[in-house]
Amino acid sequence: MTGSPVPPERLVTLADWQEPPGNRWAFQHIRDLMPTARIDRGTGPVMRLPAAPRSVDGVRLRVGRRSLTVAEMLDETWTDGWLVVHRGRVVAEEYRNGLTPSTTHLLMSVSKSLTATLAGALVGAGRLDIDADVPAIVPELAGPFDGCTVRDLLDMRAGTRFDEDYEDLDADVRVYEQVWGWRPRSRPDLPADGYAYMRELANARPHGGPFEYRSVLTDVLGWVLERAGGDRFADLFSRLVWAPMGAEHDAEITVDPHGCPLPDGGICATLRDLARVGVLHLRGGRVGRRQVIPRAWVQAIGDPDPDLRAAFEAAPDASEFPGFPDARYHLQWWVLDPARRIYAAAGINGQQLLVHEPTGTVVAKLSTWPVAWDARLAQLQRAGAVAVAEALEAGRV
């Protein structure tokens, strides 16, 4: 049978947009599937990223017993976009799967690190104390969040009960997607919106204990930031981070039908603007004469506090960082090497932003893996980004 193929948007629904092959279209068309709030770039100047192309495809990386090239890594990890900035210049930039320089792409949990950037901006503005108790800022969270500090949210050390098993559709991380409009509602007993959902959270243990990765803690953090900043998340992020940073394009964030944002995974941005977030951190939070986020905030990401490592090392995630024996999670970043200041944002289905301060390198990658999480693919991407950073600084490419 012959004829024109059915357009992808005719095949993708809210029930299956996160599954392959539909996710390859959906991650670039989020606003066609659910409500979003615009993150305005404003009218100011764009952060310049001049081009200085270098051939990095042949750089080799090693993962376990495998040795492969960066080009092979990109092919194997369902790449949509790949961009490398070294010493302020774009040395590699590639678009696949229909992605363009002006297309926004879902960042998944890379959004968490961007949310922390907004927290830093509010700290710099004197409007947020991360050692304050959460209910002191959002009284509606009194009870389950008594004794929980904003810092506990930032470091994923709250005692909140929340199951993050992506493969189980009955797990909290999949059920709450129905509340925020990422899946059709199948349960009539669910809260009306995200704010109501967060008010019903309960605890499994005391706050301030071991690290446990739970996306909903970033959503609670987002509510805290809205209250501290006195505005909705999208407008705060625009005014305090996106516009002053010099973003080139508007971004967006998914919101539930009542307007509650999903800062743990719902931000969508272009590849270059994602890289600009990394460059902002490389520059100590400063753009030109403007200190967008405090230098002390950026420095704190690599905090050597042994308590952070102790809180992290018992978690299952700790085993996923071979070659980085001192890895930990801090301020919503995966800190690979605190001493050398190498840290990364990571999201399911292969989203990545690596900041490699020793070499002055930022690597941004957008992907649509066919599975939510695959430790092998994550290690491939991470190893490729680090290998490129080191090769550039050593002059091997």
C-alpha positions as CSV (number, residue, x, y, z in Angstrom):
1,M,0.0,0.0,0.0
2,T,1.4,3.4,-1.0
3,G,0.7,6.9,0.1
4,S,2.0,9.7,2.3
5,P,3.0,8.7,5.8
6,V,0.8,9.6,8.7
7,P,2.3,12.7,10.5
8,P,3.8,11.9,13.8
9,E,1.5,14.2,15.7
10,R,-1.5,12.1,14.5
11,L,0.0,9.1,16.3
12,V,1.2,10.6,19.6
13,T,-1.2,11.0,22.5
14,L,-1.0,12.1,26.2
15,A,-1.1,8.4,27.1
16,D,2.0,7.3,25.1
17,W,4.1,10.4,24.3
18,Q,6.9,9.3,26.6
19,E,7.3,6.0,24.8
20,P,9.3,5.2,21.7
21,P,8.9,6.1,18.9
22,G,6.5,8.8,19.8
23,N,8.9,10.5,22.2
24,R,11.2,11.4,19.3
25,W,8.5,13.8,18.1
26,A,6.9,14.7,21.4
27,F,10.0,16.0,23.3
28,Q,10.2,18.8,20.7
29,H,6.4,19.5,20.7
30,I,5.4,19.6,24.4
31,R,3.2,22.6,24.0
32,D,1.1,20.6,21.5
33,L,0.4,17.9,24.2
34,M,-0.2,19.8,27.4
35,P,-0.4,23.4,28.9
36,T,2.9,25.3,29.2
37,A,3.9,28.7,30.7
38,R,6.3,30.9,28.6
39,I,9.6,31.8,30.1
40,D,10.3,35.1,28.4
41,R,13.8,35.8,27.2
42,G,13.1,39.6,27.4
43,T,14.6,42.2,25.1
44,G,18.2,42.3,26.3
45,P,21.3,41.2,24.5
46,V,22.0,37.6,23.8
47,M,25.0,35.9,25.4
48,R,27.5,35.5,22.6
49,L,28.7,32.1,21.7
50,P,31.1,32.6,18.8
51,A,32.0,29.5,16.7
52,A,35.5,28.0,16.6
53,P,34.8,24.5,15.0
54,R,37.0,21.6,16.0
55,S,36.7,18.0,14.9
56,V,35.8,16.1,18.1
57,D,34.0,13.1,16.6
58,G,37.1,11.0,16.6
59,V,37.9,11.5,20.3
60,R,38.0,8.2,22.0
61,L,36.3,7.3,25.3
62,R,36.4,4.1,27.4
63,V,33.5,2.6,29.3
64,G,34.3,-0.7,31.0
65,R,36.1,-2.8,28.4
66,R,34.7,-0.8,25.5
67,S,36.6,1.8,23.5
68,L,34.6,3.9,21.1
69,T,34.6,7.3,19.4
70,V,32.4,10.3,20.3
71,A,30.7,9.8,16.9
72,E,29.8,6.2,17.9
73,M,28.6,7.4,21.3
74,L,26.3,9.9,19.7
75,D,24.9,7.3,17.4
76,E,24.3,4.8,20.2
77,T,22.6,7.3,22.6
78,W,19.6,8.5,20.4
79,T,21.0,12.0,20.1
80,D,18.8,14.9,19.1
81,G,21.3,17.7,19.8
82,W,25.0,17.9,20.9
83,L,26.9,21.1,21.6
84,V,30.4,21.7,23.1
85,V,31.6,25.1,24.3
86,H,35.3,25.4,25.2
87,R,36.7,28.6,26.6
88,G,33.6,30.5,25.5
89,R,33.5,29.3,21.9
90,V,31.3,26.7,20.3
91,V,33.6,24.0,19.0
92,A,31.0,21.3,18.1
93,E,27.3,21.6,17.3
94,E,25.1,19.0,15.8
95,Y,21.3,18.7,15.3
96,R,19.4,15.4,14.5
97,N,15.9,14.1,14.4
98,G,14.5,17.3,13.1
99,L,15.8,19.5,16.0
100,T,16.8,23.0,15.0
101,P,18.7,25.8,16.8
102,S,15.3,27.4,17.6
103,T,13.5,24.3,18.7
104,T,12.8,23.9,22.4
105,H,13.3,20.4,23.7
106,L,12.1,18.9,27.0
107,L,14.9,18.9,29.5
108,M,13.4,16.3,31.9
109,S,15.4,16.4,35.2
110,V,18.0,18.8,33.9
111,S,15.2,21.2,34.9
112,K,16.1,20.5,38.5
113,S,19.5,22.1,38.1
114,L,17.9,25.1,36.4
115,T,15.4,25.4,39.3
116,A,18.4,25.5,41.7
117,T,19.8,28.3,39.6
118,L,16.7,30.3,40.3
119,A,17.1,29.4,44.0
120,G,20.6,30.9,43.9
121,A,19.3,34.1,42.2
122,L,16.7,34.5,45.0
123,V,19.4,34.0,47.6
124,G,21.5,36.7,45.9
125,A,18.5,39.0,45.9
126,G,18.1,38.5,49.7
127,R,14.7,36.8,49.3
128,L,15.5,33.2,50.2
129,D,17.3,31.6,53.2
130,I,18.0,28.0,52.4
131,D,18.4,27.1,56.1
132,A,14.8,28.3,56.7
133,D,12.1,25.7,57.5
134,V,9.9,25.0,54.5
135,P,6.6,25.8,56.4
136,A,8.0,29.2,57.4
137,I,7.8,30.0,53.7
138,V,4.8,27.9,52.6
139,P,2.6,27.5,55.7
140,E,0.3,25.1,53.8
141,L,3.1,22.5,54.1
142,A,3.1,22.5,57.9
143,G,3.0,19.0,59.3
144,P,4.8,16.7,56.9
145,F,7.5,19.4,56.2
146,D,8.0,20.5,59.8
147,G,11.8,20.5,60.5
148,C,12.6,20.2,56.7
149,T,14.8,23.0,55.5
150,V,15.1,24.4,52.0
151,R,18.6,22.9,52.0
152,D,17.1,19.5,52.6
153,L,15.0,19.9,49.4
154,L,18.0,21.1,47.4
155,D,20.1,18.1,48.5
156,M,17.3,15.5,48.3
157,R,17.6,14.8,52.0
158,A,14.0,15.4,53.1
159,G,12.3,12.4,54.7
160,T,9.4,12.5,52.2
161,R,7.9,9.1,51.1
162,F,7.9,8.9,47.3
163,D,8.6,6.0,44.9
164,E,10.7,6.9,41.9
165,D,10.5,3.7,39.9
166,Y,10.0,4.8,36.3
167,E,9.1,1.3,35.1
168,D,6.2,0.9,37.5
169,L,3.1,2.8,36.3
170,D,1.7,2.5,39.8
171,A,4.7,4.2,41.4
172,D,4.4,7.7,42.8
173,V,6.6,9.1,40.0
174,R,4.1,7.9,37.4
175,V,0.9,8.5,39.3
176,Y,1.7,12.1,40.0
177,E,2.1,12.7,36.3
178,Q,-1.7,12.3,36.1
179,V,-2.0,15.3,38.5
180,W,0.3,17.5,36.6
181,G,-1.3,16.6,33.2
182,W,1.5,14.4,31.8
183,R,-0.8,11.4,31.6
184,P,-4.6,11.0,31.3
185,R,-6.3,10.8,34.7
186,S,-7.4,7.2,35.5
187,R,-8.0,7.7,39.2
188,P,-10.8,9.9,40.4
189,D,-9.3,10.1,43.9
190,L,-6.3,12.1,42.9
191,P,-5.9,15.7,44.1
192,A,-7.1,18.5,41.9
193,D,-3.7,20.0,41.2
194,G,0.0,19.9,42.1
195,Y,-0.3,22.2,45.1
196,A,-3.0,20.0,46.6
197,Y,-0.8,16.9,45.8
198,M,2.1,18.4,47.7
199,R,0.0,19.2,50.7
200,E,-0.9,15.5,51.0
201,L,2.7,14.2,51.0
202,A,3.8,12.1,54.0
203,N,7.2,11.1,55.5
204,A,9.0,7.8,55.6
205,R,11.7,9.0,58.0
206,P,13.1,12.2,59.6
207,H,14.3,15.1,57.4
208,G,18.0,15.8,56.9
209,G,19.0,12.1,56.6
210,P,20.5,10.2,53.7
211,F,20.2,11.2,50.0
212,E,17.4,9.7,48.1
213,Y,16.5,11.0,44.6
214,R,12.8,12.0,44.5
215,S,11.5,14.4,41.9
216,V,8.7,15.7,43.9
217,L,11.1,17.4,46.3
218,T,12.0,19.8,43.4
219,D,8.4,20.6,42.9
220,V,8.1,21.5,46.6
221,L,11.2,23.6,46.1
222,G,9.4,25.3,43.2
223,W,6.5,26.2,45.4
224,V,8.9,27.6,48.0
225,L,10.6,29.7,45.3
226,E,7.3,31.1,44.1
227,R,6.4,32.2,47.7
228,A,9.8,33.6,48.4
229,G,9.9,35.5,45.1
230,G,6.3,36.6,45.2
231,D,5.5,35.5,41.6
232,R,4.8,32.4,39.6
233,F,7.7,30.2,38.6
234,A,7.9,31.0,34.9
235,D,7.9,34.8,35.5
236,L,10.5,34.5,38.3
237,F,12.8,32.4,36.2
238,S,12.4,34.8,33.3
239,R,13.1,37.9,35.3
240,L,16.0,36.6,37.5
241,V,17.7,34.0,35.3
242,W,16.7,33.6,31.7
243,A,16.6,37.2,30.6
244,P,19.7,38.5,32.5
245,M,21.6,35.4,31.4
246,G,21.2,36.4,27.8
247,A,19.0,33.5,26.5
248,E,18.4,33.7,22.8
249,H,14.9,32.1,22.8
250,D,11.9,31.9,25.1
251,A,11.8,28.7,27.1
252,E,8.7,27.2,28.6
253,I,7.6,25.0,31.5
254,T,4.7,22.5,31.7
255,V,1.9,23.4,34.1
256,D,-1.1,21.5,35.3
257,P,-4.6,22.6,34.3
258,H,-4.7,24.9,37.4
259,G,-1.3,26.5,36.5
260,C,1.0,24.6,39.0
261,P,4.4,24.2,37.3
262,L,6.5,21.0,37.2
263,P,10.0,22.4,37.8
264,D,11.4,18.9,38.5
265,G,11.3,18.0,34.8
266,G,9.0,20.2,32.7
267,I,11.3,23.0,31.4
268,C,11.8,23.1,27.6
269,A,14.7,25.0,26.1
270,T,16.9,25.2,23.0
271,L,20.2,23.5,22.9
272,R,22.3,26.7,22.8
273,D,20.3,28.2,25.7
274,L,20.8,25.1,27.7
275,A,24.6,25.4,27.1
276,R,24.4,29.1,28.2
277,V,23.3,27.9,31.7
278,G,26.5,26.0,31.9
279,V,28.6,28.9,30.6
280,L,26.9,31.1,33.3
281,H,28.2,28.7,35.9
282,L,31.7,28.6,34.4
283,R,31.7,32.4,34.7
284,G,30.9,32.3,38.4
285,G,27.3,33.3,37.8
286,R,28.2,36.6,36.1
287,V,27.3,37.9,32.6
288,G,29.1,41.1,31.7
289,R,28.7,43.5,34.7
290,R,25.7,41.6,36.1
291,Q,26.0,39.0,38.8
292,V,23.0,36.8,37.9
293,I,23.6,34.3,40.7
294,P,26.1,34.8,43.5
295,R,29.6,33.5,42.9
296,A,29.4,31.9,46.4
297,W,26.4,29.9,45.2
298,V,28.3,28.5,42.2
299,Q,31.3,27.7,44.4
300,A,29.1,25.9,46.9
301,I,28.1,23.3,44.3
302,G,31.5,21.7,44.8
303,D,31.3,21.9,48.6
304,P,33.8,19.3,50.0
305,D,31.7,18.7,53.2
306,P,32.2,14.9,54.0
307,D,28.6,14.8,55.3
308,L,27.4,15.2,51.7
309,R,29.4,12.2,50.6
310,A,28.3,10.2,53.6
311,A,24.6,11.0,52.8
312,F,25.1,9.9,49.2
313,E,27.3,6.8,49.3
314,A,24.6,4.4,50.6
315,A,22.2,5.3,47.8
316,P,21.9,3.1,44.7
317,D,22.8,6.0,42.5
318,A,26.4,6.1,44.0
319,S,27.3,3.0,42.1
320,E,26.6,4.6,38.7
321,F,29.6,6.9,38.8
322,P,32.7,4.7,38.2
323,G,35.8,6.7,38.1
324,F,34.4,9.4,40.4
325,P,34.9,8.0,43.9
326,D,33.9,11.2,45.6
327,A,30.7,11.9,43.7
328,R,27.7,13.3,45.5
329,Y,24.5,15.2,45.0
330,H,24.3,18.9,46.0
331,L,22.1,21.9,45.2
332,Q,20.3,19.8,42.6
333,W,23.5,18.9,40.7
334,W,25.3,15.6,40.3
335,V,28.7,16.6,41.5
336,L,31.2,14.1,39.9
337,D,34.4,15.6,41.3
338,P,34.0,18.3,43.9
339,A,37.7,19.0,44.2
340,R,38.2,19.6,40.5
341,R,34.7,21.1,40.1
342,I,33.2,18.8,37.5
343,Y,29.4,18.6,37.8
344,A,26.4,17.7,35.7
345,A,22.7,18.0,35.3
346,A,21.0,14.8,34.1
347,G,17.5,13.9,33.0
348,I,15.8,10.7,32.0
349,N,15.8,9.7,28.3
350,G,19.3,11.1,28.0
351,Q,19.3,14.8,28.8
352,Q,22.6,16.2,29.9
353,L,24.5,19.3,30.8
354,L,28.1,18.9,31.9
355,V,30.2,21.7,33.4
356,H,33.9,20.9,33.4
357,E,35.6,23.8,35.1
358,P,39.2,22.6,34.9
359,T,39.1,22.8,31.1
360,G,36.5,25.6,30.8
361,T,34.1,23.3,28.9
362,V,30.4,22.9,28.8
363,V,28.7,20.0,27.0
364,A,25.0,20.0,26.4
365,K,23.1,17.0,25.0
366,L,19.5,16.4,24.2
367,S,18.3,12.9,23.5
368,T,15.3,10.6,23.2
369,W,16.4,7.2,24.6
370,P,13.8,4.5,24.1
371,V,13.8,4.0,27.9
372,A,13.5,6.3,30.8
373,W,16.8,5.4,32.4
374,D,19.7,3.2,31.4
375,A,22.9,3.4,33.5
376,R,25.0,2.2,30.5
377,L,23.8,4.9,28.2
378,A,24.3,7.5,31.0
379,Q,27.9,6.4,31.5
380,L,28.5,6.5,27.7
381,Q,27.3,10.1,27.5
382,R,29.2,11.2,30.6
383,A,32.4,9.6,29.5
384,G,32.1,11.1,26.0
385,A,31.6,14.6,27.5
386,V,34.5,14.3,29.8
387,A,36.8,12.8,27.1
388,V,36.0,15.7,24.8
389,A,36.7,18.3,27.5
390,E,40.0,16.8,28.3
391,A,41.0,16.3,24.7
392,L,40.3,20.0,23.9
393,E,42.3,21.3,26.8
394,A,45.2,19.0,26.0
395,G,45.2,20.2,22.4
396,R,44.6,16.7,21.0
397,V,41.8,18.0,18.6
